[in-house]
Structure formats: structure tokens, C-alpha cells
């Protein structure tokens, strides 16, 4: 998938546009952190209204991951809508990110994993 922020900006409603921009900005912030640490970005959908964010290796125990905070599930939904399972190439504010999006299970919660490609 090759998506640019510009293509998401052509929405007729102001609110979806703002959410899409915030979602991609949030994704780029955490992707930058994951690149700096040489780790995957792991989004665990642990609460009805929010998901916990970790950096680490999805193959290791959760105790080995570094918790970075949380994001609202409405943003997670927008991020999922702007990306696809498998290989992605996404341009955000002129920076291109290439990553693989996969899914895993963490305890009884689903998780999305973003790994550098």
C-alpha cells in the first residue's frame, strides 16, 4: 500500500480530516521511536476506549517490552484504515516509512505490530 497524507486530506468533512491527520501524525511519532530503538511498534487493544503502545520484539515476553503510553482506539481505527496487513509504504509530512503490519495475540488481547521493512 502506498498512501500519502495528501490523499487523506481531500475529505469533505472537517472532523474526519482532523482525525486522519492526528492518526498519521501519531503513527509517524511512534514509528520514529521504534526506528530509533531498533524495535517493533506494538499496539495492544487492551481497553474498550484505548490501546497501549509498546516498543519491543513481539516474539519476546511482554515484560521485555518498553511501554510508551496509549492512544485512543478511534485513532487506532484510523491507522488501520490508512495501512494494510503486510508491506506498507506510507508518506507522512514528506517522510516515507516502509514497514510490515502484522497481528498477534497478547494475553487475551489482540495486538497490531509495525516492524521496519
N, CA, C and O of each residue as an XYZ file, in Angstrom:
468
protein
N       0.856     -1.173      0.000
C       0.000      0.000      0.000
C       0.895      1.227      0.000
O       1.864      1.287      0.757
N       0.592      2.176     -0.815
C       1.335      3.423     -0.853
C       0.337      4.541     -0.622
O      -0.495      4.825     -1.484
N       0.417      5.172      0.530
C      -0.524      6.221      0.900
C       0.247      7.478      1.230
O       1.334      7.422      1.805
N      -0.319      8.606      0.865
C       0.274      9.875      1.264
C      -0.726     10.643      2.091
O      -1.935     10.462      1.953
N      -0.224     11.489      2.939
C      -1.091     12.314      3.768
C      -1.978     13.180      2.888
O      -3.128     13.437      3.241
N      -1.476     13.627      1.768
C      -2.254     14.473      0.874
C      -3.522     13.803      0.378
O      -4.556     14.459      0.250
N      -3.464     12.505      0.097
C      -4.657     11.827     -0.386
C      -5.718     11.734      0.695
O      -6.905     11.665      0.376
N      -5.335     11.730      1.952
C      -6.294     11.678      3.044
C      -6.844     13.059      3.385
O      -7.808     13.165      4.143
N      -6.252     14.108      2.844
C      -6.677     15.453      3.164
C      -7.863     15.905      2.318
O      -8.451     16.949      2.602
N      -8.225     15.154      1.298
C      -9.306     15.548      0.403
C     -10.651     15.023      0.880
O     -11.434     14.521      0.074
N     -10.930     15.125      2.156
C     -12.199     14.657      2.689
C     -13.156     15.835      2.809
O     -12.730     16.948      3.118
N     -14.449     15.602      2.570
C     -15.412     16.703      2.616
C     -15.711     17.198      4.023
O     -16.107     18.351      4.192
N     -15.534     16.363      5.029
C     -15.860     16.739      6.401
C     -14.601     17.128      7.156
O     -13.565     16.482      7.005
N     -14.677     18.156      7.951
C     -13.526     18.640      8.717
C     -13.119     17.644      9.798
O     -11.928     17.407      9.994
N     -14.074     17.066     10.492
C     -13.749     16.167     11.594
C     -12.975     14.924     11.149
O     -11.943     14.632     11.752
N     -13.415     14.166     10.118
C     -12.622     13.013      9.690
C     -11.216     13.407      9.248
O     -10.256     12.674      9.486
N     -11.101     14.557      8.610
C      -9.786     15.042      8.193
C      -8.873     15.220      9.405
O      -7.727     14.770      9.396
N      -9.380     15.872     10.438
C      -8.584     16.107     11.647
C      -8.170     14.797     12.296
O      -7.030     14.662     12.742
N      -9.080     13.831     12.353
C      -8.764     12.537     12.953
C      -7.712     11.814     12.123
O      -6.782     11.232     12.681
N      -7.842     11.842     10.789
C      -6.873     11.180      9.920
C      -5.491     11.801     10.077
O      -4.499     11.077     10.161
N      -5.409     13.114     10.117
C      -4.128     13.800     10.285
C      -3.521     13.452     11.641
O      -2.327     13.166     11.730
N      -4.332     13.473     12.697
C      -3.841     13.129     14.033
C      -3.372     11.679     14.084
O      -2.346     11.383     14.697
N      -4.111     10.775     13.450
C      -3.748      9.360     13.448
C      -2.405      9.144     12.758
O      -1.549      8.428     13.279
N      -2.213      9.756     11.589
C      -0.955      9.581     10.870
C       0.204     10.258     11.585
O       1.326      9.752     11.568
N      -0.055     11.381     12.203
C       0.973     12.051     12.989
C       1.390     11.181     14.173
O       2.578     11.056     14.473
N       0.413     10.585     14.836
C       0.697      9.694     15.955
C       1.484      8.481     15.495
O       2.456      8.086     16.139
N       1.066      7.884     14.374
C       1.783      6.736     13.833
C       3.220      7.099     13.517
O       4.131      6.350     13.869
N       3.448      8.233     12.859
C       4.818      8.607     12.498
C       5.677      8.838     13.737
O       6.854      8.476     13.750
N       5.095      9.442     14.784
C       5.841      9.660     16.026
C       6.320      8.335     16.611
O       7.485      8.205     16.987
N       5.428      7.355     16.687
C       5.800      6.063     17.264
C       6.692      5.253     16.331
O       7.550      4.507     16.804
N       6.512      5.383     15.010
C       7.418      4.710     14.077
C       8.835      5.253     14.222
O       9.802      4.492     14.174
N       8.960      6.563     14.400
C      10.281      7.167     14.619
C      10.923      6.602     15.881
O      12.107      6.266     15.882
N      10.148      6.498     16.947
C      10.671      5.922     18.200
C      11.120      4.481     17.991
O      12.171      4.069     18.483
N      10.310      3.719     17.254
C      10.673      2.313     17.035
C      11.944      2.199     16.199
O      12.774      1.326     16.450
N      12.101      3.074     15.207
C      13.323      3.073     14.404
C      14.540      3.442     15.252
O      15.599      2.827     15.128
N      14.381      4.452     16.118
C      15.475      4.873     16.994
C      15.926      3.748     17.917
O      17.115      3.618     18.208
N      14.976      2.936     18.376
C      15.275      1.853     19.319
C      15.571      0.526     18.633
O      15.982     -0.433     19.288
N      15.366      0.463     17.320
C      15.570     -0.795     16.608
C      14.580     -1.860     17.048
O      14.923     -3.041     17.117
N      13.357     -1.450     17.344
C      12.329     -2.349     17.856
C      11.057     -2.185     17.041
O      10.912     -1.233     16.274
N      10.151     -3.113     17.216
C       8.843     -3.011     16.587
C       7.925     -2.158     17.445
O       8.103     -2.054     18.658
N       6.948     -1.557     16.802
C       5.881     -0.830     17.473
C       4.743     -1.824     17.675
O       4.266     -2.426     16.713
N       4.304     -1.999     18.931
C       3.269     -2.974     19.255
C       2.105     -2.233     19.899
O       2.268     -1.584     20.932
N       0.936     -2.333     19.288
C      -0.272     -1.659     19.761
C      -1.212     -2.733     20.301
O      -1.750     -3.539     19.542
N      -1.404     -2.737     21.615
C      -2.239     -3.757     22.260
C      -3.597     -3.158     22.571
O      -3.692     -2.190     23.326
N      -4.643     -3.721     21.998
C      -6.008     -3.216     22.196
C      -6.541     -3.762     23.520
O      -7.349     -4.690     23.543
N      -6.077     -3.173     24.617
C      -6.317     -3.707     25.952
C      -7.536     -3.134     26.654
O      -8.004     -3.722     27.629
N      -8.065     -2.009     26.196
C      -9.203     -1.355     26.836
C     -10.252     -1.038     25.774
O      -9.917     -0.936     24.594
N     -11.512     -0.881     26.171
C     -12.544     -0.546     25.184
C     -12.309      0.802     24.492
O     -12.711      0.984     23.343
N     -11.664      1.740     25.182
C     -11.502      3.084     24.630
C     -10.067      3.434     24.243
O      -9.835      4.468     23.617
N      -9.102      2.586     24.606
C      -7.710      2.924     24.299
C      -6.868      1.669     24.123
O      -7.234      0.578     24.560
N      -5.726      1.861     23.466
C      -4.757      0.794     23.244
C      -3.420      1.209     23.826
O      -3.018      2.368     23.721
N      -2.733      0.253     24.442
C      -1.410      0.515     24.999
C      -0.359      0.373     23.905
O      -0.470     -0.487     23.032
N       0.658      1.224     23.962
C       1.723      1.262     22.968
C       3.021      0.777     23.614
O       3.401      1.224     24.697
N       3.689     -0.146     22.923
C       4.957     -0.695     23.401
C       5.980     -0.675     22.268
O       5.622     -0.638     21.091
N       7.246     -0.701     22.641
C       8.337     -0.951     21.711
C       8.995     -2.243     22.162
O       9.224     -2.449     23.354
N       9.298     -3.112     21.206
C       9.938     -4.370     21.562
C       9.865     -5.364     20.434
O       9.555     -5.021     19.294
N      10.155     -6.598     20.772
C      10.106     -7.714     19.841
C       8.855     -8.518     20.182
O       8.742     -9.058     21.282
N       7.923     -8.596     19.246
C       6.654     -9.274     19.510
C       6.856    -10.749     19.847
O       5.967    -11.375     20.424
N       8.004    -11.307     19.497
C       8.302    -12.700     19.814
C       8.790    -12.901     21.237
O       8.875    -14.036     21.708
N       9.113    -11.817     21.926
C       9.563    -11.902     23.318
C       8.390    -11.712     24.264
O       7.310    -11.289     23.852
N       8.605    -12.023     25.519
C       7.577    -11.837     26.540
C       7.250    -10.353     26.686
O       8.129     -9.503     26.535
N       6.004    -10.045     26.975
C       5.560     -8.663     27.119
C       6.360     -7.924     28.188
O       6.539     -6.710     28.089
N       6.831     -8.612     29.178
C       7.635     -7.994     30.238
C       8.931     -7.390     29.703
O       9.520     -6.519     30.344
N       9.376     -7.846     28.537
C      10.605     -7.346     27.916
C      10.364     -6.078     27.098
O      11.321     -5.411     26.705
N       9.120     -5.741     26.839
C       8.794     -4.577     26.022
C       8.857     -3.314     26.860
O       8.740     -3.357     28.085
N       9.045     -2.185     26.183
C       9.032     -0.876     26.827
C       7.688     -0.208     26.539
O       7.325     -0.001     25.381
N       6.958      0.124     27.597
C       5.660      0.798     27.428
C       5.907      2.275     27.127
O       6.699      2.933     27.803
N       5.215      2.792     26.094
C       5.403      4.178     25.657
C       4.186      5.051     25.898
O       4.262      6.265     25.712
N       3.083      4.478     26.301
C       1.880      5.258     26.512
C       0.676      4.548     25.943
O       0.631      3.320     25.883
N      -0.307      5.337     25.524
C      -1.520      4.775     24.942
C      -2.096      5.758     23.934
O      -1.764      6.943     23.935
N      -2.970      5.236     23.071
C      -3.709      6.067     22.117
C      -5.174      5.645     22.140
O      -5.505      4.504     22.462
N      -6.034      6.586     21.795
C      -7.465      6.293     21.709
C      -7.719      5.284     20.581
O      -7.056      5.310     19.545
N      -8.681      4.407     20.806
C      -8.996      3.402     19.786
C      -9.551      4.013     18.502
O      -9.457      3.395     17.441
N     -10.127      5.215     18.576
C     -10.567      5.875     17.344
C      -9.367      6.181     16.446
O      -9.471      6.100     15.222
N      -8.224      6.534     17.054
C      -7.005      6.761     16.264
C      -6.451      5.448     15.730
O      -5.973      5.384     14.598
N      -6.515      4.400     16.548
C      -6.052      3.083     16.093
C      -6.865      2.654     14.870
O      -6.304      2.130     13.907
N      -8.169      2.870     14.901
C      -9.013      2.523     13.764
C      -8.604      3.302     12.509
O      -8.575      2.744     11.412
N      -8.292      4.577     12.672
C      -7.831      5.388     11.533
C      -6.485      4.897     11.003
O      -6.267      4.856      9.792
N      -5.590      4.528     11.909
C      -4.283      3.992     11.499
C      -4.480      2.704     10.715
O      -3.843      2.501      9.681
N      -5.360      1.830     11.203
C      -5.635      0.583     10.487
C      -6.252      0.854      9.123
O      -5.979      0.133      8.163
N      -7.081      1.888      9.032
C      -7.684      2.247      7.755
C      -6.690      2.813      6.756
O      -6.891      2.703      5.547
N      -5.623      3.415      7.253
C      -4.612      4.027      6.379
C      -3.487      3.063      6.016
O      -2.643      3.375      5.176
N      -3.477      1.892      6.651
C      -2.437      0.893      6.396
C      -3.114     -0.425      6.048
O      -4.338     -0.549      6.102
N      -2.300     -1.399      5.693
C      -2.844     -2.722      5.380
C      -1.948     -3.781      6.000
O      -0.787     -3.520      6.314
N      -2.490     -4.965      6.171
C      -1.673     -6.080      6.641
C      -0.594     -6.342      5.595
O      -0.856     -6.280      4.393
N       0.600     -6.631      6.051
C       1.709     -6.874      5.140
C       2.541     -5.623      4.940
O       2.580     -4.743      5.800
N       3.205     -5.551      3.799
C       4.141     -4.471      3.489
C       3.404     -3.163      3.204
O       2.414     -3.146      2.473
N       3.892     -2.077      3.784
C       3.325     -0.738      3.595
C       4.448      0.243      3.262
O       5.579      0.096      3.723
N       4.115      1.230      2.465
C       4.974      2.376      2.211
C       4.071      3.588      2.382
O       3.144      3.799      1.600
N       4.348      4.383      3.409
C       3.452      5.463      3.787
C       4.246      6.749      3.924
O       5.234      6.794      4.657
N       3.821      7.808      3.217
C       4.481      9.105      3.307
C       3.676     10.015      4.223
O       2.484     10.236      4.009
N       4.342     10.536      5.241
C       3.712     11.434      6.203
C       4.609     12.652      6.336
O       5.767     12.534      6.738
N       4.081     13.815      6.002
C       4.837     15.067      6.077
C       6.191     14.969      5.378
O       7.202     15.443      5.897
N       6.203     14.353      4.206
C       7.418     14.275      3.407
C       8.376     13.160      3.786
O       9.371     12.950      3.093
N       8.107     12.444      4.861
C       8.945     11.317      5.289
C       8.257     10.019      4.877
O       7.072      9.828      5.152
N       8.996      9.129      4.218
C       8.429      7.853      3.809
C       8.828      6.774      4.805
O      10.000      6.620      5.148
N       7.835      6.041      5.254
C       8.037      4.929      6.190
C       7.684      3.637      5.466
O       6.629      3.531      4.841
N       8.574      2.660      5.558
C       8.323      1.333      4.999
C       8.303      0.369      6.169
O       9.263      0.258      6.931
N       7.177     -0.327      6.290
C       7.025     -1.229      7.425
C       6.076     -2.360      7.064
O       5.338     -2.297      6.081
N       6.120     -3.393      7.892
C       5.222     -4.527      7.746
C       4.259     -4.490      8.924
O       4.673     -4.376     10.078
N       2.967     -4.589      8.619
C       1.951     -4.627      9.674
C       1.453     -6.057      9.812
O       0.985     -6.660      8.846
N       1.561     -6.595     11.030
C       1.078     -7.936     11.334
C       0.211     -7.883     12.587
O       0.086     -6.841     13.230
N      -0.373     -9.001     12.913
C      -1.203     -9.107     14.114
C      -0.678    -10.215     14.995
O      -0.075    -11.175     14.514
N      -0.909    -10.078     16.286
C      -0.542    -11.113     17.247
C      -1.528    -11.081     18.402
O      -2.404    -10.218     18.463
N      -1.379    -12.016     19.303
C      -2.217    -12.093     20.498
C      -1.332    -11.828     21.712
O      -0.258    -12.415     21.842
N      -1.785    -10.942     22.602
C      -1.079    -10.643     23.842
C      -2.064    -10.925     24.970
O      -3.047    -10.206     25.153
N      -1.779    -11.992     25.727
C      -2.734    -12.465     26.729
C      -4.057    -12.701     26.011
O      -4.102    -13.465     25.047
N      -5.139    -12.059     26.461
C      -6.430    -12.243     25.790
C      -6.756    -11.097     24.839
O      -7.892    -10.983     24.380
N      -5.768    -10.238     24.535
C      -5.994     -9.059     23.700
C      -5.313     -9.200     22.340
O      -4.247     -9.803     22.213
N      -5.963     -8.625     21.329
C      -5.350     -8.550     20.024
C      -4.320     -7.430     19.992
O      -4.448     -6.441     20.714
N      -3.308     -7.583     19.161
C      -2.269     -6.558     19.041
C      -1.865     -6.414     17.583
O      -1.876     -7.375     16.814
N      -1.508     -5.180     17.222
C      -1.023     -4.857     15.889
C       0.474     -4.577     16.027
O       0.895     -3.851     16.927
N       1.264     -5.153     15.137
C       2.710     -4.979     15.185
C       3.164     -4.291     13.912
O       2.834     -4.727     12.809
N       3.922     -3.211     14.068
C       4.514     -2.485     12.957
C       6.025     -2.676     13.042
O       6.651     -2.229     14.003
N       6.618     -3.339     12.045
C       8.056     -3.620     12.039
C       8.680     -2.995     10.810
O       8.090     -3.017      9.730
N       9.869     -2.438     10.966
C      10.581     -1.827      9.836
C      10.782     -2.841      8.732
O      11.061     -4.012      8.990
N      10.639     -2.384      7.497
C      10.824     -3.263      6.337
C      12.143     -2.963      5.663
O      12.485     -3.597      4.664
